[in-house]
Amino acid sequence: MKDLRDPNFKRITTLELANEFIDNSIKELKEKIKDDQVILALSGGVDSNVVAALLNKAIGKNLICIHVNHGLLRKDESKEVIENFRDKLGLNLIYLEVEDYFLNKLEGVSDPEEKRKIIGHEFINCFVEEAKKLDGIKYLAQGTIYPDITESKG
């Protein structure tokens, strides 16, 4: 399999390298995005949380996060997303409580792969429908770790 990583990529093995990565990422994001708006699906997972935190430091109020509570998260995970990102960090956070919608879509479905597909498809539908209500969005941000890229074959 072809290695998709940037050949200049350095493994982060120290606090200094982590801080350097954060500082460089924020600088690059500021230069690229300028005053444009970015939308992000903030799931509560590590990937999107990290992207939201970096973008918040880079562009602040020009980041709009959408959190889809489909009722299938860990206990109190949606509550933590709201507390940490909206209440503590001050992010623009749109909260969609669609638990009943998802549970109705999954009713009677027993195959795990079919459930996964339904959840993924409906998550995107909910996100897109909410995103359509927003004006002036130029960028879509996504938090994805390298193993996800290789699993999906790039």
C-alpha positions as CSV (number, residue, x, y, z in Angstrom):
1,M,0.0,0.0,0.0
2,K,1.2,3.5,-0.9
3,D,2.2,5.6,2.1
4,L,0.1,8.8,1.9
5,R,1.8,10.7,4.6
6,D,3.8,13.8,3.9
7,P,7.4,12.7,3.6
8,N,8.4,15.6,5.9
9,F,6.0,14.3,8.6
10,K,7.7,14.0,12.0
11,R,6.5,11.7,14.7
12,I,5.5,13.6,17.8
13,T,7.4,12.1,20.6
14,T,8.0,15.0,23.0
15,L,6.0,17.9,24.5
16,E,8.2,20.3,22.5
17,L,7.3,18.6,19.2
18,A,3.6,18.6,20.2
19,N,3.7,22.3,20.9
20,E,5.6,22.9,17.6
21,F,2.9,21.0,15.7
22,I,0.1,22.9,17.4
23,D,1.8,26.3,16.8
24,N,2.5,25.5,13.1
25,S,-1.0,24.1,12.5
26,I,-2.6,27.2,13.9
27,K,-0.3,29.5,11.9
28,E,-1.1,27.5,8.7
29,L,-4.8,27.5,9.3
30,K,-4.9,31.3,10.0
31,E,-3.0,31.9,6.7
32,K,-5.2,29.6,4.7
33,I,-8.6,30.5,6.1
34,K,-8.2,34.2,6.9
35,D,-11.7,35.6,7.6
36,D,-13.6,32.8,5.9
37,Q,-16.0,30.5,7.7
38,V,-15.5,26.8,8.4
39,I,-18.1,24.1,9.3
40,L,-17.2,21.0,11.3
41,A,-19.2,18.0,12.4
42,L,-18.2,17.8,16.1
43,S,-19.0,14.2,17.1
44,G,-17.4,14.2,20.5
45,G,-14.7,11.8,19.3
46,V,-11.0,12.6,19.6
47,D,-10.5,13.3,15.9
48,S,-13.2,16.0,15.6
49,N,-12.4,17.4,19.1
50,V,-8.8,18.0,18.2
51,V,-9.7,19.7,14.9
52,A,-12.3,21.9,16.7
53,A,-9.8,22.9,19.3
54,L,-7.1,23.8,16.7
55,L,-9.6,25.7,14.5
56,N,-10.9,27.5,17.5
57,K,-7.4,28.8,18.3
58,A,-6.9,29.7,14.7
59,I,-10.1,31.3,13.6
60,G,-12.4,31.6,16.7
61,K,-15.9,32.6,15.9
62,N,-15.5,31.8,12.2
63,L,-15.7,28.1,13.1
64,I,-19.2,26.7,13.2
65,C,-19.6,23.2,14.7
66,I,-22.6,21.0,14.4
67,H,-23.1,18.3,17.0
68,V,-25.5,15.5,16.0
69,N,-26.8,13.7,19.1
70,H,-28.1,10.5,17.6
71,G,-28.6,8.8,20.9
72,L,-25.8,6.3,20.3
73,L,-22.9,8.1,22.0
74,R,-21.3,7.2,25.3
75,K,-23.1,8.2,28.5
76,D,-23.1,12.0,28.9
77,E,-20.9,12.5,25.8
78,S,-23.2,15.1,24.2
79,K,-23.5,16.9,27.5
80,E,-19.6,17.0,27.7
81,V,-19.4,18.3,24.1
82,I,-21.7,21.2,24.9
83,E,-20.0,22.0,28.2
84,N,-16.5,21.8,26.9
85,F,-16.8,23.4,23.5
86,R,-19.7,25.8,23.8
87,D,-19.7,26.7,27.5
88,K,-16.0,26.6,28.2
89,L,-14.3,27.4,24.9
90,G,-17.1,29.6,23.5
91,L,-17.4,27.8,20.1
92,N,-20.3,28.5,17.8
93,L,-22.1,25.1,18.4
94,I,-25.3,24.0,16.8
95,Y,-26.8,21.1,18.7
96,L,-29.1,18.7,17.0
97,E,-31.0,16.3,19.3
98,V,-32.2,13.6,16.9
99,E,-32.2,10.5,19.1
100,D,-35.7,9.5,18.3
101,Y,-35.2,9.9,14.6
102,F,-32.1,7.6,14.6
103,L,-33.7,5.0,16.9
104,N,-36.8,4.9,14.7
105,K,-34.5,4.4,11.6
106,L,-32.7,1.5,13.4
107,E,-35.9,-0.2,14.7
108,G,-36.0,-3.8,13.6
109,V,-32.5,-3.7,12.1
110,S,-30.3,-6.4,13.6
111,D,-27.4,-6.6,11.2
112,P,-24.5,-4.6,12.6
113,E,-23.1,-3.6,9.2
114,E,-26.6,-2.4,8.1
115,K,-26.9,-0.4,11.3
116,R,-23.5,1.2,10.7
117,K,-24.5,2.2,7.2
118,I,-27.8,3.6,8.4
119,I,-26.2,5.6,11.2
120,G,-23.5,7.0,8.8
121,H,-26.0,7.9,6.1
122,E,-28.5,9.6,8.4
123,F,-25.7,11.4,10.3
124,I,-24.6,13.0,7.0
125,N,-28.2,13.8,6.1
126,C,-28.7,15.6,9.4
127,F,-25.4,17.5,9.1
128,V,-26.1,18.5,5.5
129,E,-29.7,19.7,6.2
130,E,-28.4,21.9,9.1
131,A,-25.4,23.1,7.0
132,K,-27.8,24.2,4.2
133,K,-29.3,26.7,6.7
134,L,-26.0,28.5,7.0
135,D,-24.6,31.2,4.7
136,G,-21.0,32.1,3.8
137,I,-19.4,28.8,4.6
138,K,-16.3,28.3,2.5
139,Y,-14.6,25.3,4.2
140,L,-15.6,21.9,5.5
141,A,-13.3,20.6,8.2
142,Q,-13.0,17.0,9.1
143,G,-11.1,15.2,11.9
144,T,-9.6,12.0,10.6
145,I,-6.7,10.0,11.9
146,Y,-4.2,8.3,9.5
147,P,-5.6,4.7,10.1
148,D,-9.0,5.9,8.9
149,I,-7.4,7.1,5.7
150,T,-5.7,3.8,5.1
151,E,-8.9,1.8,6.0
152,S,-10.9,3.8,3.5
153,K,-8.1,3.5,0.9
154,G,-7.4,7.2,0.8
